[in-house]
Amino acid sequence: MKDEPIVKSFTQVERWLLGSLAALSLLIAAHGAAVAASADVAPDVLVKTTTQEVVAILKKDKDIQAGNTHKVYELVDAKVLPNFDFNHMTMLAVGKYWSRATPAQRQSLIQEFRTLLVRTYASSLTEFNNQTIEFKPFSMAPGATDVTVQTQVKQPGAQPIPIDYSMEKTPFGWKVYDVVIDGVSLVTNYRSSFGTEIRQSGIDGLIRTLASRNQQNAAPQQEKPGAGMDKKSHSTHK
């Protein structure tokens, strides 16, 4: 399989995410179980309240500050994932080829794409240092089911990074289905790489490449004591 072109593309996307501190702003977690279960919490309130909560955790957790990736994976798994619609995100990233995938292939694509994003974001979290989040004014039309929440990541000595969240209202509450970082869509960025791989090696080829990339990203963690406890959540919404 000719997987080098897509691996390079993945690496470029990951570097872009790391440089933009995307993981920091992707911390749209549930503010406790009651909030997570409520579909009535406004999307901007969810973003602001819970981002502040997680930033506070990052500032005081010495293990995360020391680069404990296993603990960061646990944080991402517990706080971030419940608020992302990985089904929708994967469908958008795969694009026109989604309709050609079998149910089993779709499930594999969702799981591998999810794992890829989790490990990329977790790596970024270990680099958190004195960033702050600014929340832009937000308004929503009555009955709206698709909105954009705008924020900025401010860093000392650098230009602010605008980050917009595309969110949709589901029976499980508001969920993120895309993130636009400095004008660049996350799912659109991956769609180009995914399309190239599918044209070369088919849908199964994309699944194998994603799995291989995830194994490479996991390798350093497996060398650490206790890394065998690393876990993957297999739950998805919808």
Sine and cosine of phi, psi and omega as CSV:
sin_phi,cos_phi,sin_psi,cos_psi,sin_omega,cos_omega
0.00,0.00,0.69,-0.72,0.02,-1.00
-1.00,0.03,1.00,0.05,-0.11,-0.99
-0.97,-0.24,-0.04,1.00,-0.07,-1.00
-0.89,0.45,-0.68,0.74,-0.01,-1.00
-0.85,0.53,-0.68,0.73,-0.03,-1.00
-0.96,0.29,-0.55,0.83,0.05,-1.00
-0.88,0.47,-0.66,0.75,0.05,-1.00
-0.89,0.45,-0.65,0.76,0.01,-1.00
-0.90,0.43,-0.68,0.73,0.05,-1.00
-0.85,0.52,-0.70,0.71,-0.02,-1.00
-0.88,0.48,-0.66,0.75,0.02,-1.00
-0.89,0.45,-0.67,0.74,0.02,-1.00
-0.90,0.44,-0.68,0.73,-0.02,-1.00
-0.89,0.45,-0.67,0.74,0.03,-1.00
-0.89,0.46,-0.63,0.78,0.04,-1.00
-0.89,0.46,-0.69,0.73,0.02,-1.00
-0.90,0.43,-0.69,0.72,-0.01,-1.00
-0.89,0.46,-0.71,0.70,-0.03,-1.00
-0.90,0.43,-0.48,0.88,-0.03,-1.00
-1.00,-0.02,-0.04,1.00,-0.07,-1.00
0.80,0.60,0.68,0.73,-0.03,-1.00
-0.87,0.49,-0.57,0.82,-0.04,-1.00
-0.87,0.50,-0.62,0.79,-0.01,-1.00
-0.85,0.53,-0.71,0.70,-0.06,-1.00
-0.99,0.12,-0.11,0.99,0.05,-1.00
-1.00,0.04,0.13,0.99,-0.05,-1.00
-0.99,0.10,0.91,0.41,0.04,-1.00
-0.99,-0.16,0.99,0.16,-0.13,-0.99
-0.99,-0.14,0.21,-0.98,0.06,-1.00
-0.97,0.23,0.72,-0.70,0.03,-1.00
-1.00,0.07,0.94,0.34,-0.07,-1.00
1.00,0.04,0.29,-0.96,-0.08,-1.00
-0.89,0.45,-0.56,0.83,-0.05,-1.00
-0.91,0.41,-0.68,0.74,0.01,-1.00
-0.93,0.38,-0.64,0.77,-0.02,-1.00
-0.87,0.49,-0.56,0.83,-0.07,-1.00
-1.00,0.08,-0.16,0.99,-0.09,-1.00
-1.00,-0.08,0.75,-0.66,0.05,-1.00
-1.00,0.01,0.00,1.00,-0.09,-1.00
-1.00,-0.09,-0.12,0.99,0.00,-1.00
-0.95,0.30,0.83,-0.56,-0.01,-1.00
-0.88,0.48,0.61,-0.80,-0.07,-1.00
-0.87,0.50,-0.62,0.78,0.00,-1.00
-0.94,0.35,-0.56,0.83,0.05,-1.00
-0.92,0.39,-0.66,0.75,0.03,-1.00
-0.88,0.48,-0.70,0.71,0.00,-1.00
-0.88,0.47,-0.78,0.63,-0.11,-0.99
-0.92,0.40,-0.77,0.64,-0.07,-1.00
-0.89,0.46,-0.73,0.69,-0.11,-0.99
-0.99,0.17,-0.50,0.86,0.08,-1.00
-0.89,0.45,-0.69,0.73,0.03,-1.00
-0.88,0.48,-0.61,0.79,0.01,-1.00
-0.89,0.45,-0.72,0.70,-0.06,-1.00
-0.96,0.29,-0.59,0.81,0.07,-1.00
-0.86,0.51,-0.62,0.79,0.03,-1.00
-0.89,0.46,-0.62,0.78,0.03,-1.00
-0.90,0.43,-0.69,0.72,-0.01,-1.00
-0.87,0.49,-0.62,0.78,-0.07,-1.00
-0.94,0.34,-0.45,0.89,-0.08,-1.00
-0.95,-0.32,-0.19,0.98,-0.04,-1.00
-1.00,0.09,0.96,-0.28,-0.06,-1.00
-0.92,0.38,-0.55,0.84,0.01,-1.00
-0.90,0.44,-0.70,0.72,0.02,-1.00
-0.91,0.41,-0.68,0.74,0.02,-1.00
-0.88,0.47,-0.48,0.88,0.01,-1.00
-0.99,0.11,-0.05,1.00,0.07,-1.00
1.00,-0.08,0.42,0.91,0.03,-1.00
-0.96,0.27,1.00,-0.06,-0.09,-1.00
-0.92,0.38,-0.53,0.85,0.02,-1.00
-0.88,0.47,-0.67,0.74,0.01,-1.00
-0.93,0.37,-0.56,0.83,0.04,-1.00
-0.92,0.39,-0.65,0.76,0.06,-1.00
-0.84,0.54,-0.67,0.74,0.00,-1.00
-0.90,0.43,-0.64,0.76,0.03,-1.00
-0.89,0.45,-0.72,0.70,0.01,-1.00
-0.88,0.47,-0.69,0.72,-0.04,-1.00
-0.89,0.45,-0.61,0.79,-0.06,-1.00
-0.99,0.11,-0.59,0.81,-0.16,-0.99
-0.97,-0.22,-0.55,0.84,-0.12,-0.99
-1.00,-0.08,-0.78,0.63,-0.19,-0.98
-0.85,0.52,-0.61,0.80,-0.03,-1.00
-0.87,0.49,-0.25,0.97,-0.09,-1.00
-0.94,-0.35,0.24,0.97,0.08,-1.00
-0.89,-0.45,0.66,-0.75,0.07,-1.00
-1.00,-0.08,1.00,0.03,-0.06,-1.00
-0.93,0.36,-0.45,0.89,0.10,-0.99
-0.86,0.51,-0.78,0.63,-0.03,-1.00
-0.92,0.39,-0.67,0.75,0.00,-1.00
-0.87,0.49,-0.70,0.72,-0.01,-1.00
-0.92,0.39,-0.66,0.75,0.03,-1.00
-0.86,0.51,-0.68,0.73,0.02,-1.00
-0.92,0.39,-0.63,0.78,-0.03,-1.00
-0.94,0.35,-0.59,0.81,0.01,-1.00
-0.98,0.22,-0.48,0.88,0.10,-0.99
0.93,0.36,-0.69,-0.72,-0.12,-0.99
-0.90,0.43,-0.32,0.95,-0.03,-1.00
-0.99,0.17,-0.19,0.98,-0.03,-1.00
-0.86,0.52,-0.64,0.77,-0.05,-1.00
-0.92,0.39,-0.34,0.94,0.00,-1.00
-1.00,0.05,-0.22,0.97,-0.06,-1.00
-0.99,0.17,0.61,-0.80,0.09,-1.00
-0.97,0.25,0.27,-0.96,0.06,-1.00
-0.82,0.58,-0.64,0.77,0.00,-1.00
-0.92,0.39,-0.65,0.76,0.03,-1.00
-0.91,0.41,-0.63,0.77,0.02,-1.00
-0.88,0.47,-0.69,0.73,-0.01,-1.00
-0.90,0.44,-0.65,0.76,0.03,-1.00
-0.91,0.42,-0.66,0.75,0.03,-1.00
-0.88,0.47,-0.69,0.72,0.01,-1.00
-0.87,0.49,-0.73,0.68,-0.05,-1.00
-0.91,0.41,-0.69,0.72,-0.04,-1.00
-0.94,0.33,-0.63,0.78,0.03,-1.00
-0.91,0.42,-0.66,0.75,0.04,-1.00
-0.86,0.51,-0.73,0.68,-0.01,-1.00
-0.90,0.45,-0.65,0.76,0.02,-1.00
-0.86,0.51,-0.73,0.69,-0.02,-1.00
-0.93,0.38,-0.65,0.76,-0.01,-1.00
-0.87,0.50,-0.74,0.68,-0.05,-1.00
-0.93,0.37,-0.58,0.82,0.06,-1.00
-0.91,0.41,-0.73,0.68,-0.02,-1.00
-0.92,0.39,-0.63,0.78,0.00,-1.00
-0.88,0.48,-0.63,0.78,0.03,-1.00
-0.89,0.46,-0.60,0.80,0.00,-1.00
-0.93,0.37,-0.59,0.81,-0.06,-1.00
-0.88,0.48,-0.52,0.86,-0.01,-1.00
-0.93,0.37,-0.20,0.98,-0.01,-1.00
-0.98,-0.19,0.14,0.99,0.01,-1.00
-0.88,0.48,0.76,-0.65,-0.01,-1.00
-0.28,-0.96,0.98,-0.18,0.13,-0.99
0.91,0.42,0.37,0.93,0.12,-0.99
-0.99,0.13,0.46,-0.89,0.08,-1.00
-0.78,-0.63,0.40,-0.92,-0.02,-1.00
-0.93,-0.38,0.77,-0.64,0.10,-0.99
-0.95,-0.32,0.74,-0.68,-0.04,-1.00
-0.97,-0.26,0.84,-0.55,-0.04,-1.00
-0.97,0.23,0.44,-0.90,0.06,-1.00
-0.82,0.58,0.63,-0.78,-0.09,-1.00
-0.76,-0.65,0.68,-0.74,0.12,-0.99
-0.67,-0.75,0.51,-0.86,-0.07,-1.00
-0.64,-0.77,0.75,-0.66,0.02,-1.00
-0.93,0.37,0.55,-0.84,0.03,-1.00
-0.84,0.55,0.75,-0.66,0.02,-1.00
0.99,0.17,0.08,1.00,-0.01,-1.00
-0.89,0.45,0.61,-0.79,0.02,-1.00
-0.86,-0.51,-0.03,1.00,0.01,-1.00
-0.61,-0.79,0.88,-0.47,-0.08,-1.00
-0.68,-0.74,0.19,-0.98,0.09,-1.00
-0.83,-0.56,0.81,-0.59,0.07,-1.00
-0.96,-0.27,0.82,-0.57,-0.10,-1.00
-0.96,-0.26,0.70,-0.71,0.06,-1.00
-0.66,-0.75,0.15,-0.99,0.13,-0.99
-0.70,-0.72,0.66,-0.75,0.15,-0.99
-0.99,-0.14,0.86,-0.51,0.00,-1.00
-0.97,-0.22,0.74,-0.68,-0.02,-1.00
-0.80,-0.59,0.64,-0.77,0.03,-1.00
-0.85,0.52,0.79,-0.61,0.07,-1.00
0.97,0.26,0.27,0.96,-0.02,-1.00
-0.60,-0.80,0.32,-0.95,0.03,-1.00
-0.93,0.36,0.60,-0.80,0.07,-1.00
-0.87,0.50,0.53,-0.85,0.02,-1.00
-0.95,-0.31,0.93,-0.37,0.03,-1.00
-0.96,0.27,0.72,-0.69,0.01,-1.00
-0.71,-0.71,0.86,-0.51,-0.01,-1.00
-0.94,-0.34,0.65,-0.76,0.02,-1.00
-0.94,-0.33,0.85,-0.53,0.15,-0.99
-1.00,0.07,0.86,-0.51,-0.10,-1.00
-0.77,-0.63,0.56,-0.83,0.04,-1.00
-0.79,-0.61,0.51,-0.86,0.02,-1.00
-1.00,0.04,0.82,-0.58,-0.01,-1.00
-0.83,-0.55,0.13,-0.99,0.08,-1.00
-0.87,0.49,-0.27,0.96,0.00,-1.00
-0.99,-0.13,0.09,1.00,-0.08,-1.00
0.96,-0.29,-0.13,-0.99,0.01,-1.00
-0.96,0.26,0.73,-0.68,-0.02,-1.00
-0.78,-0.63,0.55,-0.84,0.06,-1.00
-1.00,0.08,0.74,-0.67,0.07,-1.00
-0.85,-0.53,-0.09,1.00,0.11,-0.99
-0.30,-0.95,0.43,-0.90,0.06,-1.00
-0.75,-0.66,0.78,-0.63,0.01,-1.00
-0.94,-0.33,0.92,-0.38,-0.08,-1.00
-0.96,-0.29,0.90,-0.43,0.00,-1.00
0.79,0.61,0.66,0.75,0.05,-1.00
1.00,0.07,0.01,1.00,-0.04,-1.00
-0.92,-0.40,0.82,-0.57,-0.01,-1.00
-0.98,0.22,0.73,-0.68,0.03,-1.00
-0.88,0.47,-0.77,0.64,-0.07,-1.00
-0.94,0.35,-0.57,0.82,0.04,-1.00
-0.92,0.40,-0.61,0.79,0.03,-1.00
-0.86,0.50,-0.71,0.71,0.01,-1.00
-0.96,0.28,-0.49,0.87,-0.04,-1.00
-0.85,0.52,-0.62,0.78,0.01,-1.00
-0.89,0.45,-0.72,0.70,0.01,-1.00
-0.91,0.40,-0.68,0.73,-0.01,-1.00
-0.89,0.46,-0.68,0.74,-0.01,-1.00
-0.89,0.46,-0.65,0.76,0.04,-1.00
-0.88,0.48,-0.70,0.71,-0.02,-1.00
-0.92,0.39,-0.66,0.75,-0.01,-1.00
-0.90,0.43,-0.65,0.76,0.03,-1.00
-0.90,0.44,-0.54,0.84,-0.02,-1.00
-0.99,0.12,-0.67,0.75,-0.19,-0.98
-0.74,-0.67,0.08,1.00,0.02,-1.00
0.99,0.15,0.08,-1.00,-0.02,-1.00
-0.90,0.44,-0.65,0.76,0.03,-1.00
-0.89,0.45,-0.54,0.84,0.06,-1.00
-0.91,0.42,-0.65,0.76,0.05,-1.00
-0.90,0.44,-0.68,0.73,0.01,-1.00
-0.87,0.49,-0.70,0.72,0.01,-1.00
-0.89,0.45,-0.64,0.77,-0.02,-1.00
-0.93,0.38,-0.67,0.74,0.06,-1.00
-0.88,0.48,-0.70,0.71,0.00,-1.00
-0.88,0.47,-0.65,0.76,0.01,-1.00
-0.90,0.43,-0.67,0.74,0.01,-1.00
-0.90,0.44,-0.66,0.75,0.01,-1.00
-0.91,0.42,-0.61,0.80,0.05,-1.00
-0.91,0.42,-0.63,0.78,0.04,-1.00
-0.89,0.45,-0.68,0.73,0.00,-1.00
-0.92,0.39,-0.49,0.87,-0.04,-1.00
-0.99,0.14,-0.34,0.94,-0.12,-0.99
-0.80,0.59,-0.74,0.67,-0.02,-1.00
-0.87,0.49,-0.60,0.80,0.00,-1.00
-0.92,0.39,-0.55,0.83,-0.05,-1.00
-0.94,0.35,-0.32,0.95,0.00,-1.00
-0.98,0.18,-0.24,0.97,-0.06,-1.00
-1.00,0.02,0.51,-0.86,0.05,-1.00
-0.85,0.53,0.69,-0.72,0.04,-1.00
0.99,0.13,-0.01,1.00,-0.05,-1.00
-0.91,0.42,-0.38,0.92,0.01,-1.00
-0.89,0.45,-0.23,0.97,0.01,-1.00
-0.99,0.12,-0.13,0.99,0.00,-1.00
-0.83,0.56,0.68,-0.73,-0.11,-0.99
-0.74,-0.67,0.35,-0.94,0.09,-1.00
-0.87,-0.49,0.67,-0.74,0.12,-0.99
-1.00,-0.04,0.70,-0.72,-0.06,-1.00
-0.96,-0.29,0.25,0.97,-0.03,-1.00
-1.00,0.05,0.60,-0.80,0.10,-0.99
-0.68,-0.73,0.39,-0.92,0.04,-1.00
-1.00,0.06,0.41,-0.91,0.01,-1.00
0.98,0.20,0.00,0.00,0.00,0.00
